[in-house]
Amino acid sequence: FQYYQKISIPRKLRICGFSSVYLYLLYGTPLYVINVYVIRRRCRDYKEAFCRYYPQSATISYAAKAFLTLDMCRIINEEGLSLDVASAGELYTALWARFPASRIHVHGNCKTPEEIEMALQNRAHRIVVDNERELGLINDMSRRLPAKTPVLLRLAPGIEAPTHDYIKTGHKDTKFGLHLKGGLALQAVKRALTLPHIRLLGFHAHLGSQVFDLRSYQEMTVVIFSWLDKLRRLTGYVAEEINMGGGLGIRYVPADHPPSIRKYARVLCDAVQGESSRLKYPLPRLIVEPGRSIVGEAGTTLYAVHYVKKISNGSVMAIVDGGLSDNPRPALYSARYHLSLANDVRRGPSRRITVAGKHCEADVLFKDARLPEIRPSDILAVSCTGAYHYSMASNYNRYPRPAVASVSNGRARLMVRRESLADIVSHDM
Ligand code: PLP
């Protein structure tokens, strides 16, 4: 008994019932693990909340840029959500997965003629038009089609979302969409209404990403509706549809306190309904495009620690087998994360450790993380890596991209296989 008491039996971090060490042994590291249960739960939370607060007509369109694979298309389709794609690659993936084009919204601030053609040929549900020249191009390319092309115009409402500068998209000097101030948006609407092959259904706006303060959504709604009202007075045009983008933030570290999906839905729907009744503006169909808040918290990245070294200030640095190429967010936005020791969650935090990756840059993934004593061959788990990780991964230093494994219902399987060294040279001539 005494003997057994002395042995500490390591407890492994579990993801949807699976031991992270088992997943590591099965698939290797670095490894993205996606908990499908969490994705499905978030999809349902969105549907329930918008059904409750906007029973008139609300559509949830998952923003593919956050994370897209064939299997993810299947999950989103099964959950009955629509899909927002922002490139030919995302559209191709969706079509390959037989995602119904009648639920695909096509975005992009620099759509090439090939991308427009692909959207038109496959009869995408909506094209969200970024600028006036694109509008003319879509009109010309729609000439031979039997019906007008249904479009929304993207607006730049000129609002500073309270988030990192690099993920703001609706501010006053944004590259996205038609600025309300200065008359660009008004001019584009007038043009759209004269184009014979365009059916203007309404408008789109997206403030930015990882937003916690719901007052920005209220502000955006007020700005957009007062512009819609002005537009109605000047042209008689009334929008049938309004797409308010995505952006709801998630909890990367314990200090983050994002609002719930339900609260976000209530605030946004109240704002839209309130403005529409205040201005006696017919209530439009409402669309939202969440990405991060559906898939972000479903992801965990596992890394193996290879080396541990003391650095000059006396602190300790753990070097892991991934980094910048599978997670560019710390370098891009100084993003912070919660880390744990996956192979023994019972070892409590004892010191501040910096975790660095293996790329030829500073590649500091986590500065001064509170972690237990780390040893080579430990496994580190980084939470909340479902969104904008795999989708932003690169081959920097010619490292193959990691595998993506999904776990759900007692089943673990590969969503995306690990790239091989042969893949690395496969496009070279
Ligand atoms: N819609 C548009 C147009 C976007 O640009 C983005 C993200 O950049 C999203 C939706 C999704 O945002 P998030 O992942 O923050 O919900």
Residues whose N, C-alpha, C, O or C-beta is under 5 A from the ligand:
A	BS01	PLP	A63 A66 H206 G208 S209 Q210 G245 G246 G247 L248 E289 P290 G291 R292 S293
